Amino acid sequence: MTFAASSNTELLTRQQQIQQCLIEGNYNQAASFCEQAIEAEPEVKSHYWNLGLMLLLQGKEDEASTTWLLGMVEGDPNQVDQWTAELMQVLQAEAERREKLEDYSIAWLMRGHIREIQPSDINNLLHLIQLSIQQEKFSGEELKEWGVIELLQTEPPIALDPDLLLQVLRSVLKAAFLHPSSLELVEAALSYVQESQRWMDILVPAAMEIAYSWRRPGIAARLGEFYRRIDGDNVELLRHLAAFYQNAGEYQQGIETAKLCYSLLEELPDKVFANNLILRGTITPGGYWEEACALSQHQESLLVSLVEAQPKSLSQLQVSRLFNSANFFAPYIKDEPHKIRTLRNQVLQLGHANVEIYAQERIERYRQRHLQRQLEPLTKPLKIGYLSSCLREHSVGWLARWVFQYHDRDRFQINTYFVNYQRNYDPLHEWYISKSDKIHYSINSWEIADQIHHDGIDILVDLDSLTVDISCEVMMLKSAPVQVTWLGWDASGVPTVDYFIADPYVLPESAQNYYTEKIWRLPETYLAIDGFEVGVPTIRRDQLNIPSDAVVYYCGQRGFKRHPDTARLQMQILKEVPNSYLLIKGIGDEDSLKSFFTQLAEEEGVDGDRLRFLPIVPLEAVHRANLGIADVVLDTYPYNGATTTMETLWMGIPMVTRVGEQFAARNSYTMMINAGIKEGIAWTNEEYIEWGILLGKDQALRQQISWKLRASRQTAPLWNAEKFTYEMEQAYEQMWRNYLQGSSS
């Protein structure tokens, strides 16, 4: 800090003493020296500023203010302005000194007093916000209460520090992104920094965290639109923005944004990703099937061209985006596993070839460690790593928890690698943390792989498959000696995955012909749970204007599972069963779904008044309780339900499923078999209709099936998670023995 000059040697010494006392924190002694300086030189105003500072540091705020006012008495307006500026310099200097020392509480105090004296000092206000965030005192309200947004909106602050503004923006978006004033701050700040890359470095990471970690894609989309004001045709931004809109349920904007992105791209790998974004936007709502099918065909053509070209210079970003663009949506449209998986395998092989180029050194380091591990003696416990973005209140989270519950901790160490930005509160997520010996969070595939390698994981189990590109790249890097895919989706086709866990039913015998992973069939089922939590129902038949003696069919799936051919079969069932209704529920675009089903009903001669559309309920337990309104559940095809099927069976409700060839078309089949029933399993469209009609008309049969399902809770493999976990553990141990023996059989 700076003190007024004095020709008197004694005063200079005293100033040095004051400075030393300040540094040492001896504020009482420093105040005494300041008082002596005032007695010796009452006309030197800096002595008053320094004395007030020492009183302030002692917590005597009122005395400090009185001292500063005393120093300004009898001054004319010009003098008062000059003295105020000098006082500001003293407080500013001390605030900066404290910030360098990371003494944020004192710095916050200094800047708070600066705000009281000069409320329009924008840089001080920005520093004050930053300090409030660092001390967890920031709520978002301060942006308006302190006039920060108004200052930025009305008259450009002359001395505004743009670097400081961006630094504060980054912090605000992390600390209070849900507060409306946070977005107003971003919008107000756009005029002060024009460099697009600096905005990209702040807004895109913040938007991605908000969209995927905090699951607020609508807010993320608003941030993206702010960036478009600076660089409207930035394809990187458009890619993210299209996904934000789609995830927020704003499908039309998502489709249009993805189409704009596609039109601006020239390289084939980028077009593959952008077309997949358009396809995602059209298939997810559930009502754009004609366009979705055409886009799926185009996607296949693009992928074939890419495989034929065999580019060996793809960037890490291009490879990452290639993963979930690899014919991901094809199984929702058709049941042709040999064709779909063959192309997917080729695309993933191409991706792996590029990964081996740009990550060669890392992969080789992992490989050398694996070879060394193969020579080491078998040790206990075996280290199992689970990799997932879904170990929370999510279908995978609900189903995988039983393995964590029953793992034998004497034989297995469980490490969990969360593909996420940070730890967010979610009761089920917290449960997984409590069941893990070690946890790690990251959205960087190389960082995750390095951690897995460092932890010495023996078997890495991927629960995401193609649904998460980061997880795919982790598996590509082969950071664990043995790698397995289970549960989250069908097998990815990643060449470095050794095994895909299945059972005798979920894949036909011929499936190994088109799987690159070795199919490891557990004895009975590839999945088992002990049950579900069930709440109190919130819907009744009379609330839906459905007669008490009516037959209620139910179909609850996401929009992209509602294939029009299967929905048409459901209309034909409804037509043949008098006094029957179809309840329709699932994530998608409400208007397009209603239009989709209403049109099909009209074409099949079914009164549209027999359709009911149910809203999504926030609690899973309530959703399951509400299933009790149904007499019969009608499954989807070519992509069956999975979690929804298990919930249906647990609730004791008869269901009809159409069995196909691909994994997604056989989920309900294996679950019904492992729940002890065969009634409702159809192998053709005709059988699907026949079972639907029979179950609708035969109340006694429905009651018999319901009784069998409820009784199966005590006996069926599907509801014996402890036994299932033991079978999984036996599989892990055999996989590890195979590895040590240099075999994959």
Sequence and secondary structure as in RCSB ss.txt:
>XXXX:A:sequence
MTFAASSNTELLTRQQQIQQCLIEGNYNQAASFCEQAIEAEPEVKSHYWNLGLMLLLQGKEDEASTTWLLGMVEG
DPNQVDQWTAELMQVLQAEAERREKLEDYSIAWLMRGHIREIQPSDINNLLHLIQLSIQQEKFSGEELKEWGVIE
LLQTEPPIALDPDLLLQVLRSVLKAAFLHPSSLELVEAALSYVQESQRWMDILVPAAMEIAYSWRRPGIAARLGE
FYRRIDGDNVELLRHLAAFYQNAGEYQQGIETAKLCYSLLEELPDKVFANNLILRGTITPGGYWEEACALSQHQE
SLLVSLVEAQPKSLSQLQVSRLFNSANFFAPYIKDEPHKIRTLRNQVLQLGHANVEIYAQERIERYRQRHLQRQL
EPLTKPLKIGYLSSCLREHSVGWLARWVFQYHDRDRFQINTYFVNYQRNYDPLHEWYISKSDKIHYSINSWEIAD
QIHHDGIDILVDLDSLTVDISCEVMMLKSAPVQVTWLGWDASGVPTVDYFIADPYVLPESAQNYYTEKIWRLPET
YLAIDGFEVGVPTIRRDQLNIPSDAVVYYCGQRGFKRHPDTARLQMQILKEVPNSYLLIKGIGDEDSLKSFFTQL
AEEEGVDGDRLRFLPIVPLEAVHRANLGIADVVLDTYPYNGATTTMETLWMGIPMVTRVGEQFAARNSYTMMINA
GIKEGIAWTNEEYIEWGILLGKDQALRQQISWKLRASRQTAPLWNAEKFTYEMEQAYEQMWRNYLQGSSS
>XXXX:A:secstr
      S HHHHHHHHHHHHHHHHT HHHHHHHHHHHHHH TT THHHHHHHHHHHHTT HHHHHHHHHHHHTT 
 HHHHHHHHHHHHHHHHHHHHHHHHTT HHHHHHHHHHHHHH TT HHHHHHHHHHHHHTT   STHHHHTTHHH
HHHHS  TT  HHHHHHHHHHHHHH TTSHHHHHHHHHHTTT   HHHHHHHHHHHHHIIIIIS  HHHHHHHHH
HHHTT TT HHHHHHHHHHHHHTT HHHHHHHHHHHHHT  SHHHHHHHHHHHHHHHHSSSS HHHHHHHHHHHH
HHHHHHHHH  S   HHHHHHHHTTSSTTHHHH   HHHHHHHHHHHHHHHHHHHHHHTHHHHHHHHHHHHHHHH
S   SSEEEEEEES  SSSHHHHHHHHHHHH  TTTEEEEEEEESSS    HHHHHHHHT SEEEEES HHHHHH
HHHHHT SEEEES GGG HHHHHHHHHT SSEEEE SSSS    TT  EEEE TTTS GGGGGG SSEEEE SS 
S   S          TGGGT  TTSEEEEEE  GGG  HHHHHHHHHHHHHSTTEEEEEE SS HHHHHHHHHHH
HHHTT  GGGEEE    S HHHHHHHGGG SEEE  SSS  SHHHHHHHHTT  EEEE  SSGGGSHHHHHHHHT
T  TTEESSHHHHHHHHHHHHH HHHHHHHHHHHHHHTTT GGG HHHHHHHHHHHHHHHHHHHHTT   
